[in-house]
Amino acid sequence: MLRELRRPSINMAPSPLSKSIMNDRWDEAIGIARSQPDKAKIWGMRQGFFEGLKDSTVLPLHECLVANGPVELVQALIYAYPKGVQQKESSYQRLPLHCACRKNANPRVIQLLLEADSEAALVADSLGRLPLHYALSNGANDEVITLLLKFHANSARGCDNRGWTPLHVACGMGASTHVVSMILNSYPEACILKTRKGSRPVKCVNPKAVNKEEVKALLQVRKKEVDATYRPAAPVRQGSERTLV
């Protein structure tokens, strides 16, 4: 379980490291992170950090990931402050892994974050969403989904505040049949779960997806398997030879 670490004082003005990240001066940012590792620990308040609307207190690592910074900078920031991967920004309580998955980060970035703290794959933000939810909703490639499930297959069991599992999201976003199959392999029972509005994954299948019929067929096969596994035994009728008196 992740341990929430006490935050130091918050800088209202961007630090030199943050300024470099904000202006996409990646080589400069990498140099600062490597030569002055303490700068990676500095929290700062950023206005409109999410969608230009939500202000948030963040670390340079959060900023780098939201800005889709290069792998080398992510690596330098993790090395400078390893515990930063366990730290949540203040507005949605998102870890760096959430931020990376929302921005459809390079698979190598996702791997670095998971290697630094694999438990991050099982952490929900204030909306109840795991990193896997965001990877799926932002069109991550199959390699990213594979990494998240490889490090923690149980992330397929996540359920956000609206009752959406990763399978619902995958179906709704028109994910590849391979991705849908991977999620079902990790959590077959997801095919029968309903959202808070009563929708099963098969109802969420994107009508514009080129593989919609293939995904529906896969969901129906898995549903039959789940039903067969969990269906209670048929009761013995009264008066039959098997009835005990």
Secondary structure, 3 states (H helix, E strand, C coil): CCCCCCCCCEECCCCHHHHHHHCCCHHHHHHHHHHCHHHHHCEEEEEEEECCCEEEEECHHHHHHHCCCCHHHHHHHHHHCHHHHHCCCCCCCCCHHHHHHHCCCCHHHHHHHHHHCHHHHHCCCCCCCCHHHHHHHCCCCHHHHHHHHHHCHHHHHCCCCCCCCHHHHHHHCCCCHHHHHHHHHHCHHHHHCCCCCCCCHHHHCCCCCCCHHHHHHHHHHHHHHHHHHHCCCCCCCCCCCCCCC
